[in-house]
Amino acid sequence: MKKTVLGGIAAALALTSLAGCGEKTVEEGEKPTYDAKVSTSVADWLVAQAPKGVARNAQYGTDDFGLSADIGIALAEVGGYDEEIATIAAAVMKNKKAYTSPGFGTITSAGATAKALVLQQNIDASDPGLLKQLEGTVAENGRIADKLDPKNKKAADYSNTIGQSYAVWALNNAESTKAAAATEFLAGQQCEEGWFRVTFAADPAAADQTCDADPKAVPDADATAFALIALSGVASPEAEKAVKAGVAWLKETQAEDGSFKAATGNIANSNTTGLAGWAFGRAGETDSAEKAATWVAEHVVTCGEDAGAVAYDDAALEEGNTKGLTKESEGMYRLAAAQALPSLVFLPKDATTKSSC
């Protein structure tokens, strides 16, 4: 079912009127000046990747509930896909045990639980059991941690700043008593320069859990973007300070063409660029958001039955347009599309006419 994203664009523009960090903002009531064609194409392609609400990994023959949740959350950011989001949320919640308690020594995945709750909150639903499960992963100092099977010696805690960001997002939405501690801990993962690290302190019992206390901490644009997306929704001086510093670092890091590189690989890519653009948009930094959106739009596949897929980088764009997607490569395009879609809300009109067809 074809949808438009004008409602989501209007909501995003209204949000920019509330936050100004030195860039142009859009006053409430102004007509959107952004182009919804590309975001609609990407959103429609993503919907097709999750028939009956579930993204299926053809390469391994498994259902990917994490990616399904990513798709639903991205669609909620652009707006206009309420029915599809409800279908995805219902499918993920039907399989919440398989998703949030995946086994292999992990009794409860904190990050998966948080993401599932954010997805559900986007349809104005509430699962007290899921909220309680998430709250049970939050330590007194606010740090989330996976619950592990003590009998499984190979079990490991995979919680990190990205999962913490989803937890802050979900807990604040739910007005949980654990929200303040989780938010404070997330803010502590920001180093003095404004960036966030992706990993926590190795010792969860260490007295100082902050980024500045970790000599091995390295900047991560993806983790920084996720943290800013979550903190932008928190009304507190601490969160606002963290967002301001994080946005400043992202702006310094953004390439002239609008792109960003991941912490590893040193390649401009749509995942990182899309997440940064999403964060800029949330913070009201429309100039930087537009630059990121333009770069992402130039990496949307325009040819064949997979038009609307988002290529990770230049090489993937050429492959997508000429050879099409395979069961081995489709996951890369799906994840890129889910993480980059919200940034396309800020694509200026006529910003790109690029097409290889």
DONUMAR-117306 format. One record per residue (C-alpha): residue in three letters; x, y, z; residue number from 1. Coordinates in Angstrom, 2 decimals. Layout:
BEGIN
{"ALA" {X Y Z} NUM};
...
% end
This chain:
BEGIN
{"MET" {0.00 0.00 0.00} 1};
{"LYS" {1.58 3.26 -1.14} 2};
{"LYS" {2.01 5.85 1.57} 3};
{"THR" {3.41 9.35 1.83} 4};
{"VAL" {5.65 10.67 4.54} 5};
{"LEU" {4.41 14.25 4.65} 6};
{"GLY" {2.98 13.78 8.13} 7};
{"GLY" {6.33 12.64 9.44} 8};
{"ILE" {8.12 15.51 7.74} 9};
{"ALA" {5.74 18.03 9.27} 10};
{"ALA" {6.33 16.54 12.71} 11};
{"ALA" {10.09 16.69 12.27} 12};
{"LEU" {9.92 20.28 11.14} 13};
{"ALA" {7.82 21.22 14.13} 14};
{"LEU" {10.48 19.63 16.33} 15};
{"THR" {13.21 21.75 14.78} 16};
{"SER" {11.42 24.86 15.92} 17};
{"LEU" {12.03 23.77 19.49} 18};
{"ALA" {15.79 23.33 19.19} 19};
{"GLY" {18.22 25.79 17.71} 20};
{"CYS" {21.97 25.33 17.86} 21};
{"GLY" {23.11 28.05 15.52} 22};
{"GLU" {21.65 26.61 12.34} 23};
{"LYS" {18.50 27.59 10.51} 24};
{"THR" {15.31 26.24 11.99} 25};
{"VAL" {11.78 25.97 10.71} 26};
{"GLU" {9.04 27.72 12.59} 27};
{"GLU" {5.87 25.83 13.46} 28};
{"GLY" {3.24 26.32 10.80} 29};
{"GLU" {5.68 26.75 7.93} 30};
{"LYS" {5.11 24.51 4.94} 31};
{"PRO" {7.65 21.70 4.52} 32};
{"THR" {10.30 22.40 1.93} 33};
{"TYR" {11.54 18.82 1.73} 34};
{"ASP" {11.09 16.18 -0.93} 35};
{"ALA" {9.21 13.04 0.13} 36};
{"LYS" {9.69 11.05 -3.08} 37};
{"VAL" {12.95 9.38 -2.10} 38};
{"SER" {11.94 8.65 1.48} 39};
{"THR" {8.65 7.16 0.27} 40};
{"SER" {10.52 4.94 -2.19} 41};
{"VAL" {12.85 3.69 0.55} 42};
{"ALA" {10.02 3.25 3.06} 43};
{"ASP" {7.91 1.28 0.58} 44};
{"TRP" {10.87 -0.96 -0.23} 45};
{"LEU" {11.44 -1.61 3.46} 46};
{"VAL" {7.79 -2.53 4.00} 47};
{"ALA" {8.16 -5.13 1.25} 48};
{"GLN" {11.15 -6.61 3.07} 49};
{"ALA" {8.99 -7.50 6.07} 50};
{"PRO" {5.94 -9.35 4.73} 51};
{"LYS" {3.51 -10.08 7.56} 52};
{"GLY" {5.78 -7.96 9.73} 53};
{"VAL" {8.88 -10.14 9.68} 54};
{"ALA" {12.12 -9.69 7.74} 55};
{"ARG" {13.35 -13.10 6.65} 56};
{"ASN" {17.06 -13.77 6.25} 57};
{"ALA" {17.14 -15.85 3.08} 58};
{"GLN" {20.84 -16.59 3.38} 59};
{"TYR" {20.49 -18.38 6.71} 60};
{"GLY" {16.80 -19.24 6.61} 61};
{"THR" {15.96 -17.38 9.82} 62};
{"ASP" {13.56 -14.66 10.90} 63};
{"ASP" {15.35 -11.43 11.80} 64};
{"PHE" {13.25 -9.79 14.50} 65};
{"GLY" {15.93 -7.20 15.26} 66};
{"LEU" {15.88 -5.95 11.68} 67};
{"SER" {12.08 -6.10 11.71} 68};
{"ALA" {12.11 -3.78 14.74} 69};
{"ASP" {14.61 -1.48 12.99} 70};
{"ILE" {12.24 -1.22 10.03} 71};
{"GLY" {9.24 -0.46 12.23} 72};
{"ILE" {11.08 2.22 14.21} 73};
{"ALA" {12.37 3.85 11.01} 74};
{"LEU" {8.88 3.90 9.50} 75};
{"ALA" {7.55 5.53 12.66} 76};
{"GLU" {10.15 8.29 12.32} 77};
{"VAL" {8.97 9.28 8.84} 78};
{"GLY" {5.26 8.77 9.53} 79};
{"GLY" {2.39 7.57 7.37} 80};
{"TYR" {2.81 3.82 7.89} 81};
{"ASP" {0.73 3.15 10.98} 82};
{"GLU" {-0.79 -0.11 9.73} 83};
{"GLU" {2.54 -1.52 8.65} 84};
{"ILE" {4.20 -0.56 11.94} 85};
{"ALA" {1.38 -2.22 13.87} 86};
{"THR" {1.87 -5.40 11.83} 87};
{"ILE" {5.61 -5.41 12.52} 88};
{"ALA" {5.10 -4.69 16.23} 89};
{"ALA" {2.57 -7.52 16.52} 90};
{"ALA" {4.95 -9.95 14.82} 91};
{"VAL" {7.90 -8.97 17.03} 92};
{"MET" {5.81 -9.13 20.20} 93};
{"LYS" {4.45 -12.54 19.19} 94};
{"ASN" {8.07 -13.69 19.06} 95};
{"LYS" {9.44 -11.53 21.87} 96};
{"LYS" {10.83 -14.49 23.79} 97};
{"ALA" {12.81 -15.69 20.79} 98};
{"TYR" {14.07 -12.16 20.18} 99};
{"THR" {14.81 -10.93 23.69} 100};
{"SER" {15.82 -14.30 25.16} 101};
{"PRO" {17.83 -15.82 22.32} 102};
{"GLY" {19.57 -18.56 24.29} 103};
{"PHE" {23.23 -19.51 23.86} 104};
{"GLY" {23.67 -18.42 27.45} 105};
{"THR" {21.71 -15.19 27.14} 106};
{"ILE" {18.58 -15.28 29.27} 107};
{"THR" {17.68 -11.65 28.55} 108};
{"SER" {19.22 -9.37 25.94} 109};
{"ALA" {18.99 -5.85 27.36} 110};
{"GLY" {19.43 -4.16 23.99} 111};
{"ALA" {16.86 -6.33 22.21} 112};
{"THR" {14.37 -5.79 25.02} 113};
{"ALA" {14.84 -2.03 24.82} 114};
{"LYS" {14.49 -1.94 21.04} 115};
{"ALA" {11.34 -4.08 21.17} 116};
{"LEU" {9.83 -1.72 23.72} 117};
{"VAL" {10.64 1.36 21.60} 118};
{"LEU" {8.94 -0.35 18.66} 119};
{"GLN" {5.84 -1.11 20.70} 120};
{"GLN" {5.67 2.42 22.09} 121};
{"ASN" {5.45 3.70 18.52} 122};
{"ILE" {1.98 2.19 18.26} 123};
{"ASP" {0.95 3.64 21.62} 124};
{"ALA" {0.93 0.18 23.16} 125};
{"SER" {2.30 -0.87 26.51} 126};
{"ASP" {3.54 -4.24 27.68} 127};
{"PRO" {4.16 -4.06 31.44} 128};
{"GLY" {6.02 -7.36 31.28} 129};
{"LEU" {8.45 -6.06 28.66} 130};
{"LEU" {9.03 -2.86 30.61} 131};
{"LYS" {9.66 -4.86 33.78} 132};
{"GLN" {12.06 -7.07 31.85} 133};
{"LEU" {14.00 -4.02 30.66} 134};
{"GLU" {14.04 -2.45 34.11} 135};
{"GLY" {15.48 -5.70 35.43} 136};
{"THR" {18.56 -5.22 33.24} 137};
{"VAL" {19.34 -1.77 34.66} 138};
{"ALA" {21.87 -1.70 37.50} 139};
{"GLU" {21.76 0.84 40.31} 140};
{"ASN" {24.24 3.04 38.44} 141};
{"GLY" {22.02 2.99 35.33} 142};
{"ARG" {24.14 0.62 33.24} 143};
{"ILE" {22.21 -2.04 31.35} 144};
{"ALA" {23.52 -5.61 31.24} 145};
{"ASP" {22.39 -8.83 29.61} 146};
{"LYS" {21.15 -11.48 32.03} 147};
{"LEU" {23.24 -14.60 31.54} 148};
{"ASP" {22.96 -18.27 32.36} 149};
{"PRO" {25.60 -18.89 35.06} 150};
{"LYS" {25.88 -22.49 33.90} 151};
{"ASN" {26.98 -21.46 30.43} 152};
{"LYS" {30.66 -20.54 30.57} 153};
{"LYS" {30.57 -19.14 27.04} 154};
{"ALA" {27.80 -16.67 27.79} 155};
{"ALA" {28.82 -13.03 27.34} 156};
{"ASP" {27.29 -9.63 27.99} 157};
{"TYR" {26.86 -7.81 24.67} 158};
{"SER" {25.26 -4.65 26.06} 159};
{"ASN" {26.80 -1.41 24.84} 160};
{"THR" {26.12 2.27 24.22} 161};
{"ILE" {23.71 1.57 21.37} 162};
{"GLY" {21.60 -0.71 23.55} 163};
{"GLN" {21.84 1.83 26.38} 164};
{"SER" {20.48 4.46 23.99} 165};
{"TYR" {17.44 2.34 23.18} 166};
{"ALA" {16.97 1.75 26.91} 167};
{"VAL" {17.04 5.49 27.63} 168};
{"TRP" {14.58 6.05 24.80} 169};
{"ALA" {12.17 3.37 26.06} 170};
{"LEU" {12.48 4.09 29.78} 171};
{"ASN" {11.89 7.82 29.36} 172};
{"ASN" {8.91 7.16 27.12} 173};
{"ALA" {7.50 4.93 29.84} 174};
{"GLU" {8.35 7.44 32.60} 175};
{"SER" {10.13 4.61 34.38} 176};
{"THR" {11.78 5.09 37.74} 177};
{"LYS" {14.93 3.72 36.10} 178};
{"ALA" {14.98 6.38 33.37} 179};
{"ALA" {17.04 8.99 35.22} 180};
{"ALA" {19.83 6.59 36.18} 181};
{"ALA" {19.96 5.08 32.69} 182};
{"THR" {20.11 8.55 31.16} 183};
{"GLU" {22.89 9.67 33.49} 184};
{"PHE" {24.90 6.56 32.65} 185};
{"LEU" {24.45 7.13 28.92} 186};
{"ALA" {25.61 10.73 29.27} 187};
{"GLY" {28.70 9.39 31.02} 188};
{"GLN" {29.65 7.43 27.90} 189};
{"GLN" {30.40 10.75 26.20} 190};
{"CYS" {34.02 11.81 26.20} 191};
{"GLU" {35.11 15.40 26.72} 192};
{"GLU" {35.43 16.03 22.96} 193};
{"GLY" {31.71 15.29 22.49} 194};
{"TRP" {31.81 11.81 20.95} 195};
{"PHE" {30.54 8.58 22.48} 196};
{"ARG" {32.32 5.24 22.66} 197};
{"VAL" {30.46 2.08 21.70} 198};
{"THR" {31.72 -0.22 24.47} 199};
{"PHE" {31.29 0.11 28.21} 200};
{"ALA" {34.02 -0.11 30.85} 201};
{"ALA" {35.34 -3.67 30.93} 202};
{"ASP" {34.60 -3.99 34.65} 203};
{"PRO" {30.93 -3.32 35.44} 204};
{"ALA" {31.88 -2.94 39.11} 205};
{"ALA" {34.46 -0.21 38.48} 206};
{"ALA" {33.78 2.96 40.44} 207};
{"ASP" {34.25 5.21 37.40} 208};
{"GLN" {32.26 4.02 34.38} 209};
{"THR" {32.72 7.16 32.28} 210};
{"CYS" {34.28 7.50 28.87} 211};
{"ASP" {36.90 9.95 30.10} 212};
{"ALA" {38.14 7.35 32.58} 213};
{"ASP" {38.86 4.87 29.78} 214};
{"PRO" {42.27 5.40 28.12} 215};
{"LYS" {41.28 2.92 25.39} 216};
{"ALA" {38.07 4.72 24.45} 217};
{"VAL" {37.76 5.56 20.75} 218};
{"PRO" {35.21 7.78 19.00} 219};
{"ASP" {32.34 6.05 17.26} 220};
{"ALA" {30.01 8.08 15.04} 221};
{"ASP" {27.30 5.40 15.06} 222};
{"ALA" {27.24 5.19 18.85} 223};
{"THR" {27.32 8.99 19.06} 224};
{"ALA" {24.34 9.30 16.74} 225};
{"PHE" {22.29 6.69 18.61} 226};
{"ALA" {23.04 8.40 21.92} 227};
{"LEU" {22.02 11.81 20.58} 228};
{"ILE" {18.81 10.40 19.10} 229};
{"ALA" {17.87 9.06 22.53} 230};
{"LEU" {19.03 12.06 24.55} 231};
{"SER" {17.27 14.54 22.25} 232};
{"GLY" {14.00 13.23 23.66} 233};
{"VAL" {14.99 13.85 27.29} 234};
{"ALA" {14.09 17.20 28.84} 235};
{"SER" {16.96 17.80 31.24} 236};
{"PRO" {19.94 20.17 31.36} 237};
{"GLU" {22.31 17.17 31.42} 238};
{"ALA" {20.81 15.68 28.27} 239};
{"GLU" {20.71 19.03 26.48} 240};
{"LYS" {24.38 19.63 27.30} 241};
{"ALA" {25.33 16.19 25.98} 242};
{"VAL" {23.36 16.73 22.77} 243};
{"LYS" {24.98 20.11 22.17} 244};
{"ALA" {28.48 18.71 22.60} 245};
{"GLY" {27.71 15.61 20.53} 246};
{"VAL" {26.23 17.64 17.68} 247};
{"ALA" {29.30 19.88 17.65} 248};
{"TRP" {31.58 16.85 17.31} 249};
{"LEU" {29.44 15.34 14.55} 250};
{"LYS" {29.48 18.62 12.63} 251};
{"GLU" {33.28 18.72 12.84} 252};
{"THR" {33.44 15.11 11.66} 253};
{"GLN" {31.04 15.43 8.74} 254};
{"ALA" {32.75 15.50 5.35} 255};
{"GLU" {32.17 18.34 2.93} 256};
{"ASP" {29.90 16.12 0.83} 257};
{"GLY" {27.73 15.37 3.89} 258};
{"SER" {28.97 11.84 4.53} 259};
{"PHE" {30.36 10.06 7.57} 260};
{"LYS" {32.68 7.13 8.04} 261};
{"ALA" {32.29 4.32 10.55} 262};
{"ALA" {34.88 3.77 13.27} 263};
{"THR" {36.26 0.86 11.24} 264};
{"GLY" {36.70 0.58 7.50} 265};
{"ASN" {37.40 4.25 6.78} 266};
{"ILE" {34.71 4.30 4.07} 267};
{"ALA" {31.93 6.83 3.72} 268};
{"ASN" {28.74 4.83 4.18} 269};
{"SER" {24.99 5.30 4.35} 270};
{"ASN" {24.52 3.58 7.72} 271};
{"THR" {26.68 6.04 9.63} 272};
{"THR" {25.67 9.01 7.49} 273};
{"GLY" {21.99 8.16 7.89} 274};
{"LEU" {22.24 7.79 11.66} 275};
{"ALA" {24.11 11.10 11.93} 276};
{"GLY" {21.50 12.80 9.76} 277};
{"TRP" {18.77 11.34 11.96} 278};
{"ALA" {20.54 12.72 15.04} 279};
{"PHE" {20.97 16.13 13.42} 280};
{"GLY" {17.29 16.23 12.56} 281};
{"ARG" {16.28 15.31 16.10} 282};
{"ALA" {18.50 18.09 17.44} 283};
{"GLY" {17.17 20.70 15.02} 284};
{"GLU" {20.43 20.98 13.07} 285};
{"THR" {18.74 21.17 9.68} 286};
{"ASP" {21.70 22.33 7.57} 287};
{"SER" {23.80 19.33 8.61} 288};
{"ALA" {20.78 17.03 8.35} 289};
{"GLU" {20.17 18.17 4.78} 290};
{"LYS" {23.76 17.50 3.78} 291};
{"ALA" {23.60 13.99 5.22} 292};
{"ALA" {20.22 13.32 3.59} 293};
{"THR" {21.54 14.41 0.20} 294};
{"TRP" {24.47 12.00 0.40} 295};
{"VAL" {22.19 9.15 1.47} 296};
{"ALA" {19.72 9.91 -1.33} 297};
{"GLU" {22.54 9.61 -3.85} 298};
{"HIS" {23.04 6.02 -2.63} 299};
{"VAL" {19.49 4.82 -3.11} 300};
{"VAL" {19.15 2.08 -5.72} 301};
{"THR" {17.07 3.37 -8.63} 302};
{"CYS" {17.08 0.41 -11.02} 303};
{"GLY" {15.18 -2.86 -11.13} 304};
{"GLU" {12.82 -4.48 -8.65} 305};
{"ASP" {14.93 -3.36 -5.70} 306};
{"ALA" {14.58 0.35 -6.41} 307};
{"GLY" {14.37 2.00 -3.01} 308};
{"ALA" {17.05 -0.14 -1.38} 309};
{"VAL" {19.88 1.86 0.19} 310};
{"ALA" {23.44 0.91 -0.75} 311};
{"TYR" {26.08 0.91 1.97} 312};
{"ASP" {28.69 2.66 -0.18} 313};
{"ASP" {29.58 3.54 -3.75} 314};
{"ALA" {30.54 -0.01 -4.69} 315};
{"ALA" {27.28 -1.42 -3.32} 316};
{"LEU" {25.31 1.22 -5.24} 317};
{"GLU" {26.83 0.16 -8.53} 318};
{"GLU" {26.20 -3.49 -7.72} 319};
{"GLY" {22.60 -2.83 -6.70} 320};
{"ASN" {21.85 -0.89 -9.86} 321};
{"THR" {23.58 -3.25 -12.29} 322};
{"LYS" {23.41 -6.75 -10.80} 323};
{"GLY" {20.65 -6.42 -8.24} 324};
{"LEU" {20.54 -7.78 -4.73} 325};
{"THR" {21.29 -11.39 -3.80} 326};
{"LYS" {20.31 -13.37 -0.73} 327};
{"GLU" {23.88 -12.91 0.48} 328};
{"SER" {23.88 -9.12 0.05} 329};
{"GLU" {20.29 -8.09 0.74} 330};
{"GLY" {20.83 -7.84 4.50} 331};
{"MET" {23.38 -5.05 3.99} 332};
{"TYR" {20.92 -3.01 1.92} 333};
{"ARG" {18.07 -3.63 4.37} 334};
{"LEU" {20.02 -2.48 7.42} 335};
{"ALA" {21.37 0.54 5.57} 336};
{"ALA" {17.84 1.48 4.51} 337};
{"ALA" {16.42 1.10 8.02} 338};
{"GLN" {19.14 3.22 9.61} 339};
{"ALA" {19.22 5.83 6.86} 340};
{"LEU" {15.49 6.29 6.18} 341};
{"PRO" {14.81 8.81 9.01} 342};
{"SER" {17.52 11.11 7.67} 343};
{"LEU" {15.72 11.38 4.34} 344};
{"VAL" {12.97 13.38 6.04} 345};
{"PHE" {15.37 16.31 5.56} 346};
{"LEU" {16.14 15.80 1.87} 347};
{"PRO" {15.88 19.18 0.12} 348};
{"LYS" {13.81 19.39 -3.03} 349};
{"ASP" {15.81 18.75 -6.20} 350};
{"ALA" {18.87 17.90 -4.09} 351};
{"THR" {19.66 14.90 -6.22} 352};
{"THR" {18.65 13.66 -9.64} 353};
{"LYS" {21.19 10.86 -9.66} 354};
{"SER" {20.06 7.72 -11.48} 355};
{"SER" {21.98 4.96 -13.19} 356};
{"CYS" {18.99 3.69 -15.12} 357};
% end
